[in-house]
Amino acid sequence: MTVCESPTRPRRAVLRDSLGVGIAVGVSGVAFGGTAVAGGLSVAQAGVLSLLAFTGASQFALVAAVAAGGNPLPGAVGALLLGSRNALYGLRVGPLLGLTRTRQRLAAAQFVIDETTAVTLAQPDRRSARLGFSATAATLFVLWNATTLAGAVGATALGDPSRYGLDVAGPACFLALLVPQLRGARERYWVAGVAVVLALATSPYLPSGVPILLATLAVPLVLLAGRRPDRGAPVAAQGSGEEVR
């Protein structure tokens, strides 16, 4: 059954889900604002980054590289790698929204992120998909930018963020984002473990931000390790003529 043929979902239900996701995630902009100022960015720079980039994980990656005192170029590359997943989201979300004009597609592309994609894919029809996408994007965009400003201003007023433990807000948020992803497939645990080993082993010898980029090699390494020759092929059971299963 295609999206257009599915029954229409009640408008109230779509808005309830959209607002719930937007508010729950949007308030975490406070952590980014505080982390950005702790990393050396000004309040204005933190605000512009949220306004234009608008993809939390990539923003945290860039700020983490700057905070470590290294070359911001590796941090920018890492942020781009994290943000590239949104392009893949667009391939899935685009047909559901059914936007035909180039201007509409360009405008929607700015808001294709994890949360808007999740809400859009959960809808049974195009009208609900468009409403869910728009409501989630608007709620999250407004809240994320407002709370980023609040967090940045608050961190500036507090002074040295390390006195209050705010300097670990970025890594803590990354860990919080990773924990749900480690449930389920065993390969995810291996990827996480190999990535940690790569990052820790290379951090003392490479510029800040580069170990994070090298940690992305954990994915192909784990995939290659899992493609071993199948040595467990069925073997004829001796004396029985049956295969061992």
Buried (B, 14 or more C-beta within 10 A) or exposed (E): EEBEEBEEBEEEEBBEBBBEBBEEBBBBBBBBBBBBBBBEBEBEBBBBBBEEBBBBBBBBBBBBBBBBEBBBEBBBBBBEBBBEBBEEBBEEBBEBBEBEEEEEBEEBBBBBBBBBBBBBBBBBBBBBBBBBBBBBBBBBBEBBBBBBBBBBBBBBEBEEBEEEEBBEBBEEBBEEBEEEEEEEEEEBEBBBEBBEEBBEEBBEEBBBBBBBBBBBEBBEBBEEEEEEEEEEEEEEEEEEEEEEE
